[in-house]
Amino acid sequence: MKVLVTGGAGYIGSVAVEELLGAGHEVVVLDNLYQGSAKTLLPDVSFVQGDLADATAVEQAFASNPGIEAVMHFASYTLVGESMKKPELYLRGNLVTGINLMEVAVRHGARRFILSSTANLFGIPGKNPIDESEPIEPGSPYGESKQWLERALAWYERIHGLRYGALRYFNAAGATARLGEHHEPETHIIPLVLSVALGKREKFTIYGDDYPTPDGTCIRDYIHVVDLARAHILTLEALDSGSRTYNLGNGRGYSNLELVETARKVTGHPIPSEMGPRRPGDPAVLVASSDRIRSELGWKPQFSDLETIVGSAWDWHRSHPNGYEG
Ligand SMILES: NC(=O)c1ccc[n+]([C@@H]2O[C@H](COP(=O)([O-])OP(=O)(O)OC[C@H]3O[C@@H](n4cnc5c(N)ncnc54)[C@H](O)[C@@H]3O)[C@@H](O)[C@H]2O)c1
Protein backbone atom coordinates (compact mmCIF):
# COMPACT_ATOMS: atom_id res chain seq x y z
CA MET A 1 0.00 0.00 0.00
CA LYS A 2 1.11 3.59 -0.54
CA VAL A 3 0.74 5.34 2.81
CA LEU A 4 0.93 9.04 3.66
CA VAL A 5 2.40 9.46 7.15
CA THR A 6 1.86 12.89 8.69
CA GLY A 7 4.33 13.65 11.46
CA GLY A 8 6.54 10.89 10.03
CA ALA A 9 9.69 12.76 11.11
CA GLY A 10 8.52 12.75 14.76
CA TYR A 11 9.02 10.19 17.51
CA ILE A 12 6.26 7.63 16.94
CA GLY A 13 5.68 8.49 13.26
CA SER A 14 9.31 7.83 12.32
CA VAL A 15 9.19 4.36 13.88
CA ALA A 16 5.91 3.66 12.08
CA VAL A 17 7.63 4.67 8.81
CA GLU A 18 10.47 2.23 9.54
CA GLU A 19 7.97 -0.58 10.24
CA LEU A 20 5.85 0.26 7.18
CA LEU A 21 8.92 0.09 4.92
CA GLY A 22 9.93 -3.18 6.59
CA ALA A 23 6.46 -4.60 5.86
CA GLY A 24 6.83 -3.69 2.17
CA HIS A 25 4.63 -0.58 2.06
CA GLU A 26 5.51 2.61 0.18
CA VAL A 27 5.73 5.75 2.31
CA VAL A 28 5.22 9.48 1.77
CA VAL A 29 5.97 11.67 4.82
CA LEU A 30 4.31 15.05 5.32
CA ASP A 31 5.85 17.02 8.20
CA ASN A 32 6.56 20.68 8.91
CA LEU A 33 9.53 19.77 11.18
CA TYR A 34 8.01 21.78 14.02
CA GLN A 35 9.24 18.85 16.12
CA GLY A 36 11.00 15.75 14.78
CA SER A 37 13.88 15.76 12.34
CA ALA A 38 14.53 15.16 8.65
CA LYS A 39 17.46 13.00 9.84
CA THR A 40 14.98 10.25 10.73
CA LEU A 41 13.98 9.85 7.08
CA LEU A 42 15.42 6.98 5.06
CA PRO A 43 16.19 7.47 1.33
CA ASP A 44 13.24 5.21 0.36
CA VAL A 45 10.80 7.76 1.78
CA SER A 46 9.28 10.51 -0.32
CA PHE A 47 9.33 13.62 1.91
CA VAL A 48 7.09 16.67 1.61
CA GLN A 49 7.86 19.50 4.02
CA GLY A 50 4.59 21.28 4.64
CA ASP A 51 2.07 22.34 7.25
CA LEU A 52 -1.25 20.53 7.57
CA ALA A 53 -2.92 23.79 8.47
CA ASP A 54 -2.23 24.83 4.87
CA ALA A 55 -4.82 22.96 2.76
CA THR A 56 -2.84 23.74 -0.41
CA ALA A 57 0.25 22.02 1.00
CA VAL A 58 -1.83 18.94 1.85
CA GLU A 59 -3.34 18.96 -1.65
CA GLN A 60 0.17 19.23 -3.10
CA ALA A 61 1.39 16.25 -1.05
CA PHE A 62 -1.35 14.06 -2.56
CA ALA A 63 -1.10 15.52 -6.08
CA SER A 64 2.67 15.01 -6.28
CA ASN A 65 2.37 11.42 -4.97
CA PRO A 66 -0.51 9.86 -6.89
CA GLY A 67 -1.99 6.60 -5.65
CA ILE A 68 -1.93 7.22 -1.87
CA GLU A 69 -4.38 4.67 -0.45
CA ALA A 70 -4.04 5.25 3.27
CA VAL A 71 -3.12 7.93 5.82
CA MET A 72 -1.50 7.57 9.22
CA HIS A 73 -2.02 10.85 11.05
CA PHE A 74 0.56 11.44 13.79
CA ALA A 75 1.12 15.20 13.31
CA SER A 76 -0.46 17.14 16.12
CA TYR A 77 0.00 19.52 18.96
CA THR A 78 0.71 16.95 21.66
CA LEU A 79 1.17 18.53 25.10
CA VAL A 80 -1.58 18.21 27.70
CA GLY A 81 -0.07 20.98 29.88
CA GLU A 82 0.30 23.41 26.99
CA SER A 83 -3.30 22.74 25.96
CA MET A 84 -4.47 23.87 29.42
CA LYS A 85 -2.79 27.24 28.76
CA LYS A 86 -3.46 27.64 25.02
CA PRO A 87 -6.69 25.74 24.29
CA GLU A 88 -7.13 27.46 20.90
CA LEU A 89 -3.92 25.90 19.62
CA TYR A 90 -5.37 22.46 20.27
CA LEU A 91 -9.10 22.90 19.70
CA ARG A 92 -8.59 24.85 16.48
CA GLY A 93 -5.15 23.61 15.45
CA ASN A 94 -5.67 19.86 15.79
CA LEU A 95 -9.17 19.98 14.37
CA VAL A 96 -8.33 22.15 11.33
CA THR A 97 -5.28 20.07 10.40
CA GLY A 98 -7.20 16.80 10.82
CA ILE A 99 -10.19 17.95 8.78
CA ASN A 100 -7.96 19.33 6.00
CA LEU A 101 -6.36 15.93 5.83
CA MET A 102 -9.61 13.93 5.80
CA GLU A 103 -11.08 16.17 3.13
CA VAL A 104 -8.09 15.95 0.77
CA ALA A 105 -7.61 12.22 1.45
CA VAL A 106 -11.19 11.48 0.41
CA ARG A 107 -10.91 13.71 -2.67
CA HIS A 108 -7.83 11.75 -3.78
CA GLY A 109 -9.44 8.37 -3.22
CA ALA A 110 -7.56 7.35 -0.04
CA ARG A 111 -10.06 5.23 1.88
CA ARG A 112 -8.12 4.22 5.00
CA PHE A 113 -7.15 6.50 7.88
CA ILE A 114 -5.39 5.81 11.17
CA LEU A 115 -5.54 8.45 13.90
CA SER A 116 -3.12 8.83 16.82
CA SER A 117 -5.55 9.20 19.70
CA THR A 118 -4.82 9.19 23.41
CA ALA A 119 -5.55 7.92 26.92
CA ASN A 120 -6.28 11.55 27.79
CA LEU A 121 -9.76 10.86 26.33
CA PHE A 122 -10.57 9.21 29.65
CA GLY A 123 -9.58 12.11 31.94
CA ILE A 124 -9.78 10.70 35.46
CA PRO A 125 -11.05 7.18 34.62
CA GLY A 126 -13.63 5.39 36.72
CA LYS A 127 -11.76 2.08 36.55
CA ASN A 128 -8.46 0.47 35.53
CA PRO A 129 -7.52 -1.24 33.28
CA ILE A 130 -9.38 0.99 30.86
CA ASP A 131 -11.13 -0.70 27.95
CA GLU A 132 -12.91 0.87 24.99
CA SER A 133 -16.27 0.96 26.82
CA GLU A 134 -14.96 3.47 29.38
CA PRO A 135 -16.91 6.77 29.11
CA ILE A 136 -15.08 9.53 27.24
CA GLU A 137 -14.45 12.56 29.49
CA PRO A 138 -11.36 14.25 28.05
CA GLY A 139 -8.91 15.53 30.64
CA SER A 140 -7.78 18.56 28.60
CA PRO A 141 -8.33 20.50 25.35
CA TYR A 142 -5.69 18.15 23.89
CA GLY A 143 -7.85 15.09 24.68
CA GLU A 144 -10.96 16.95 23.56
CA SER A 145 -9.37 17.67 20.16
CA LYS A 146 -8.63 13.95 19.71
CA GLN A 147 -12.21 13.06 20.60
CA TRP A 148 -13.47 15.54 18.01
CA LEU A 149 -11.20 13.93 15.41
CA GLU A 150 -12.50 10.46 16.32
CA ARG A 151 -16.04 11.77 15.88
CA ALA A 152 -15.16 13.50 12.61
CA LEU A 153 -13.79 10.19 11.31
CA ALA A 154 -17.06 8.44 12.16
CA TRP A 155 -18.88 11.04 10.02
CA TYR A 156 -16.37 10.71 7.16
CA GLU A 157 -16.95 6.99 7.24
CA ARG A 158 -20.73 7.40 7.17
CA ILE A 159 -20.70 10.03 4.43
CA HIS A 160 -17.64 9.12 2.34
CA GLY A 161 -16.89 5.50 3.25
CA LEU A 162 -13.52 6.39 4.83
CA ARG A 163 -12.48 3.39 6.96
CA TYR A 164 -10.62 4.43 10.10
CA GLY A 165 -8.63 3.14 13.03
CA ALA A 166 -8.62 5.27 16.21
CA LEU A 167 -5.66 4.14 18.31
CA ARG A 168 -5.56 5.47 21.83
CA TYR A 169 -2.00 5.23 23.06
CA PHE A 170 -1.11 5.16 26.71
CA ASN A 171 2.59 6.12 27.34
CA ALA A 172 4.69 5.57 24.22
CA ALA A 173 8.25 4.74 25.25
CA GLY A 174 11.52 3.15 24.16
CA ALA A 175 13.53 3.39 20.97
CA THR A 176 14.99 1.48 18.03
CA ALA A 177 18.74 1.56 17.33
CA ARG A 178 18.21 4.49 14.96
CA LEU A 179 15.09 6.27 16.22
CA GLY A 180 14.22 7.63 19.63
CA GLU A 181 12.34 10.22 21.63
CA HIS A 182 13.53 13.78 21.41
CA HIS A 183 11.20 16.73 21.97
CA GLU A 184 11.88 20.42 22.57
CA PRO A 185 10.79 21.10 25.25
CA GLU A 186 10.85 17.56 26.67
CA THR A 187 7.94 16.71 28.96
CA HIS A 188 7.95 12.90 28.80
CA ILE A 189 9.09 11.07 31.87
CA ILE A 190 11.60 8.56 30.45
CA PRO A 191 13.75 11.06 28.47
CA LEU A 192 13.64 13.42 31.48
CA VAL A 193 14.82 10.75 33.91
CA LEU A 194 17.54 9.60 31.49
CA SER A 195 18.75 13.17 30.97
CA VAL A 196 19.85 13.12 34.63
CA ALA A 197 21.90 9.99 33.98
CA LEU A 198 23.43 11.73 30.95
CA GLY A 199 24.49 14.63 33.19
CA LYS A 200 22.17 17.09 31.45
CA ARG A 201 19.99 17.68 34.52
CA GLU A 202 20.90 17.58 38.20
CA LYS A 203 17.84 15.75 39.44
CA PHE A 204 14.42 14.48 38.49
CA THR A 205 11.26 15.89 40.05
CA ILE A 206 8.36 13.50 40.73
CA TYR A 207 4.99 15.24 40.63
CA GLY A 208 3.28 14.19 43.84
CA ASP A 209 3.61 11.30 46.29
CA ASP A 210 0.19 11.52 47.90
CA TYR A 211 -1.86 9.64 45.30
CA PRO A 212 -3.95 6.61 46.35
CA THR A 213 -1.36 4.14 44.97
CA PRO A 214 0.93 1.73 46.88
CA ASP A 215 3.92 4.13 46.94
CA GLY A 216 1.91 7.36 46.53
CA THR A 217 3.22 8.20 43.04
CA CYS A 218 1.26 8.03 39.77
CA ILE A 219 1.03 4.75 37.87
CA ARG A 220 1.32 4.62 34.08
CA ASP A 221 1.30 1.97 31.35
CA TYR A 222 4.37 2.11 29.05
CA ILE A 223 4.15 0.70 25.56
CA HIS A 224 7.22 0.25 23.36
CA VAL A 225 7.12 2.42 20.27
CA VAL A 226 7.82 -0.58 18.00
CA ASP A 227 4.81 -2.46 19.45
CA LEU A 228 2.77 0.67 18.85
CA ALA A 229 3.96 0.92 15.25
CA ARG A 230 3.12 -2.74 14.64
CA ALA A 231 -0.39 -2.17 15.99
CA HIS A 232 -0.79 0.53 13.31
CA ILE A 233 0.17 -1.84 10.54
CA LEU A 234 -2.13 -4.62 11.80
CA THR A 235 -4.99 -2.12 12.06
CA LEU A 236 -4.29 -0.70 8.61
CA GLU A 237 -4.35 -4.14 7.07
CA ALA A 238 -7.62 -5.01 8.86
CA LEU A 239 -9.59 -1.92 7.83
CA ASP A 240 -11.12 -3.67 4.81
CA SER A 241 -13.30 -5.57 7.25
CA GLY A 242 -14.39 -2.46 9.16
CA SER A 243 -13.31 0.60 11.17
CA ARG A 244 -11.76 -0.02 14.55
CA THR A 245 -11.05 1.69 17.88
CA TYR A 246 -8.41 0.28 20.19
CA ASN A 247 -6.78 1.20 23.50
CA LEU A 248 -3.07 0.44 23.33
CA GLY A 249 -0.90 -0.36 26.31
CA ASN A 250 0.80 -3.31 27.97
CA GLY A 251 -1.92 -3.74 30.57
CA ARG A 252 0.58 -3.36 33.40
CA GLY A 253 1.22 -0.17 35.35
CA TYR A 254 4.45 1.08 36.91
CA SER A 255 4.67 3.88 39.46
CA ASN A 256 6.90 6.89 38.91
CA LEU A 257 9.14 5.64 41.72
CA GLU A 258 9.39 2.21 40.08
CA LEU A 259 10.31 3.90 36.82
CA VAL A 260 13.10 5.94 38.42
CA GLU A 261 14.37 2.82 40.19
CA THR A 262 14.38 0.92 36.86
CA ALA A 263 16.31 3.77 35.20
CA ARG A 264 18.88 3.65 38.05
CA LYS A 265 19.33 -0.07 37.46
CA VAL A 266 19.59 0.26 33.69
CA THR A 267 22.01 3.22 33.70
CA GLY A 268 24.02 2.45 36.85
CA HIS A 269 23.60 6.13 37.76
CA PRO A 270 22.13 7.20 41.12
CA ILE A 271 19.66 9.60 39.39
CA PRO A 272 18.95 11.95 42.30
CA SER A 273 15.24 12.71 42.59
CA GLU A 274 13.00 14.99 44.64
CA MET A 275 9.28 15.13 45.36
CA GLY A 276 7.37 18.07 43.92
CA PRO A 277 3.70 19.00 44.12
CA ARG A 278 1.02 17.24 42.09
CA ARG A 279 0.47 18.42 38.52
CA PRO A 280 -3.16 19.53 38.09
CA GLY A 281 -5.28 17.02 36.17
CA ASP A 282 -2.91 14.03 36.53
CA PRO A 283 -4.95 10.88 37.23
CA ALA A 284 -3.52 8.51 39.85
CA VAL A 285 -3.58 5.46 37.59
CA LEU A 286 -3.78 4.99 33.81
CA VAL A 287 -3.53 1.40 32.63
CA ALA A 288 -4.92 0.14 29.32
CA SER A 289 -6.85 -2.97 28.59
CA SER A 290 -5.79 -3.93 25.06
CA ASP A 291 -7.81 -7.15 25.06
CA ARG A 292 -9.82 -6.00 22.05
CA ILE A 293 -6.86 -5.59 19.65
CA ARG A 294 -5.24 -8.72 21.08
CA SER A 295 -8.28 -10.84 20.37
CA GLU A 296 -9.43 -9.19 17.10
CA LEU A 297 -6.03 -8.76 15.41
CA GLY A 298 -3.72 -11.03 17.39
CA TRP A 299 -1.57 -8.06 18.46
CA LYS A 300 0.92 -9.03 21.12
CA PRO A 301 3.51 -6.62 22.52
CA GLN A 302 7.06 -7.93 22.20
CA PHE A 303 8.56 -5.53 24.76
CA SER A 304 6.37 -5.63 27.85
CA ASP A 305 9.07 -5.50 30.49
CA LEU A 306 9.88 -1.98 31.76
CA GLU A 307 13.60 -2.69 32.05
CA THR A 308 13.77 -3.66 28.36
CA ILE A 309 11.78 -0.59 27.34
CA VAL A 310 13.93 1.81 29.41
CA GLY A 311 17.07 -0.05 28.27
CA SER A 312 16.23 0.60 24.60
CA ALA A 313 15.64 4.29 25.35
CA TRP A 314 18.93 4.47 27.28
CA ASP A 315 20.88 2.92 24.38
CA TRP A 316 19.43 5.50 22.02
CA HIS A 317 20.00 8.49 24.32
CA ARG A 318 23.59 7.45 24.98
CA SER A 319 24.28 7.30 21.27
CA HIS A 320 22.28 10.52 20.61
CA PRO A 321 23.03 12.71 23.66
CA ASN A 322 21.80 15.80 21.78
CA GLY A 323 18.88 14.07 20.09
CA TYR A 324 19.07 14.54 16.32
CA GLU A 325 21.19 17.71 16.69
CA GLY A 326 24.69 16.56 15.79
N1 LIG B 1 4.10 10.27 22.88
C1 LIG B 1 3.07 9.70 23.51
O1 LIG B 1 3.22 9.05 24.54
C2 LIG B 1 1.68 9.83 22.92
C3 LIG B 1 0.59 9.34 23.67
C4 LIG B 1 -0.69 9.43 23.12
C5 LIG B 1 -0.88 9.99 21.87
N2 LIG B 1 0.18 10.48 21.18
C6 LIG B 1 -0.05 11.06 19.85
O2 LIG B 1 0.84 10.45 18.93
C7 LIG B 1 1.17 11.36 17.90
C8 LIG B 1 2.67 11.40 17.73
O3 LIG B 1 3.28 11.79 18.96
P1 LIG B 1 4.85 12.00 19.07
O4 LIG B 1 5.20 11.86 20.49
O5 LIG B 1 5.51 11.16 18.05
O6 LIG B 1 4.96 13.54 18.65
P2 LIG B 1 6.15 14.30 17.93
O7 LIG B 1 6.01 15.74 18.29
O8 LIG B 1 7.46 13.63 18.15
O9 LIG B 1 5.80 14.13 16.37
C9 LIG B 1 4.82 14.89 15.73
C10 LIG B 1 5.35 15.26 14.36
O10 LIG B 1 4.32 16.01 13.69
C11 LIG B 1 4.89 17.15 13.08
N3 LIG B 1 3.84 18.18 13.03
C12 LIG B 1 3.20 18.75 14.09
N4 LIG B 1 2.27 19.64 13.66
C13 LIG B 1 2.32 19.62 12.29
C14 LIG B 1 1.61 20.30 11.26
N5 LIG B 1 0.67 21.22 11.54
N6 LIG B 1 1.90 20.04 9.97
C15 LIG B 1 2.87 19.12 9.66
N7 LIG B 1 3.58 18.44 10.58
C16 LIG B 1 3.31 18.69 11.89
C17 LIG B 1 6.06 17.54 13.98
O11 LIG B 1 7.04 18.30 13.29
C18 LIG B 1 6.59 16.17 14.42
O12 LIG B 1 7.59 15.69 13.55
C19 LIG B 1 0.54 12.69 18.26
O13 LIG B 1 -0.68 12.81 17.53
C20 LIG B 1 0.25 12.54 19.75
O14 LIG B 1 -0.87 13.32 20.14
C21 LIG B 1 1.45 10.42 21.68
The ligand as an SDF file (V2000), in Angstrom:
LIG
                    3D

 44 48  0  0  0  0  0  0  0  0999 V2000
    4.1040   10.2680   22.8810 N   0  0  0  0  0  0  0  0  0  0  0  0
    3.0720    9.6960   23.5080 C   0  0  0  0  0  0  0  0  0  0  0  0
    3.2170    9.0450   24.5420 O   0  0  0  0  0  0  0  0  0  0  0  0
    1.6790    9.8290   22.9220 C   0  0  0  0  0  0  0  0  0  0  0  0
    0.5890    9.3390   23.6690 C   0  0  0  0  0  0  0  0  0  0  0  0
   -0.6860    9.4330   23.1250 C   0  0  0  0  0  0  0  0  0  0  0  0
   -0.8800    9.9920   21.8720 C   0  0  0  0  0  0  0  0  0  0  0  0
    0.1820   10.4790   21.1830 N   0  0  0  0  0  0  0  0  0  0  0  0
   -0.0530   11.0620   19.8510 C   0  0  0  0  0  0  0  0  0  0  0  0
    0.8420   10.4540   18.9310 O   0  0  0  0  0  0  0  0  0  0  0  0
    1.1750   11.3560   17.9010 C   0  0  0  0  0  0  0  0  0  0  0  0
    2.6740   11.3990   17.7320 C   0  0  0  0  0  0  0  0  0  0  0  0
    3.2760   11.7920   18.9580 O   0  0  0  0  0  0  0  0  0  0  0  0
    4.8460   11.9970   19.0700 P   0  0  0  0  0  0  0  0  0  0  0  0
    5.2030   11.8580   20.4900 O   0  0  0  0  0  0  0  0  0  0  0  0
    5.5130   11.1600   18.0480 O   0  0  0  0  0  0  0  0  0  0  0  0
    4.9600   13.5390   18.6550 O   0  0  0  0  0  0  0  0  0  0  0  0
    6.1470   14.3020   17.9280 P   0  0  0  0  0  0  0  0  0  0  0  0
    6.0110   15.7420   18.2900 O   0  0  0  0  0  0  0  0  0  0  0  0
    7.4620   13.6320   18.1470 O   0  0  0  0  0  0  0  0  0  0  0  0
    5.7950   14.1330   16.3720 O   0  0  0  0  0  0  0  0  0  0  0  0
    4.8170   14.8950   15.7290 C   0  0  0  0  0  0  0  0  0  0  0  0
    5.3510   15.2630   14.3630 C   0  0  0  0  0  0  0  0  0  0  0  0
    4.3250   16.0080   13.6880 O   0  0  0  0  0  0  0  0  0  0  0  0
    4.8860   17.1540   13.0840 C   0  0  0  0  0  0  0  0  0  0  0  0
    3.8350   18.1810   13.0330 N   0  0  0  0  0  0  0  0  0  0  0  0
    3.1960   18.7510   14.0900 C   0  0  0  0  0  0  0  0  0  0  0  0
    2.2700   19.6430   13.6560 N   0  0  0  0  0  0  0  0  0  0  0  0
    2.3230   19.6150   12.2880 C   0  0  0  0  0  0  0  0  0  0  0  0
    1.6070   20.2980   11.2640 C   0  0  0  0  0  0  0  0  0  0  0  0
    0.6700   21.2210   11.5400 N   0  0  0  0  0  0  0  0  0  0  0  0
    1.8990   20.0430    9.9680 N   0  0  0  0  0  0  0  0  0  0  0  0
    2.8750   19.1170    9.6610 C   0  0  0  0  0  0  0  0  0  0  0  0
    3.5850   18.4370   10.5840 N   0  0  0  0  0  0  0  0  0  0  0  0
    3.3070   18.6930   11.8910 C   0  0  0  0  0  0  0  0  0  0  0  0
    6.0640   17.5390   13.9830 C   0  0  0  0  0  0  0  0  0  0  0  0
    7.0440   18.2970   13.2900 O   0  0  0  0  0  0  0  0  0  0  0  0
    6.5890   16.1710   14.4240 C   0  0  0  0  0  0  0  0  0  0  0  0
    7.5950   15.6930   13.5470 O   0  0  0  0  0  0  0  0  0  0  0  0
    0.5370   12.6860   18.2640 C   0  0  0  0  0  0  0  0  0  0  0  0
   -0.6760   12.8120   17.5330 O   0  0  0  0  0  0  0  0  0  0  0  0
    0.2540   12.5360   19.7480 C   0  0  0  0  0  0  0  0  0  0  0  0
   -0.8660   13.3240   20.1420 O   0  0  0  0  0  0  0  0  0  0  0  0
    1.4540   10.4160   21.6760 C   0  0  0  0  0  0  0  0  0  0  0  0
  1  2  1  0
  2  3  2  0
  2  4  1  0
  4  5  1  0
  4 44  2  0
  5  6  2  0
  6  7  1  0
  7  8  2  0
  8  9  1  0
  8 44  1  0
  9 10  1  0
  9 42  1  0
 10 11  1  0
 11 12  1  0
 11 40  1  0
 12 13  1  0
 13 14  1  0
 14 15  2  0
 14 16  1  0
 14 17  1  0
 17 18  1  0
 18 19  2  0
 18 20  1  0
 18 21  1  0
 21 22  1  0
 22 23  1  0
 23 24  1  0
 23 38  1  0
 24 25  1  0
 25 26  1  0
 25 36  1  0
 26 27  1  0
 26 35  1  0
 27 28  2  0
 28 29  1  0
 29 30  1  0
 29 35  2  0
 30 31  1  0
 30 32  2  0
 32 33  1  0
 33 34  2  0
 34 35  1  0
 36 37  1  0
 36 38  1  0
 38 39  1  0
 40 41  1  0
 40 42  1  0
 42 43  1  0
M  CHG  2   8   1  16  -1
M  END
$$$$
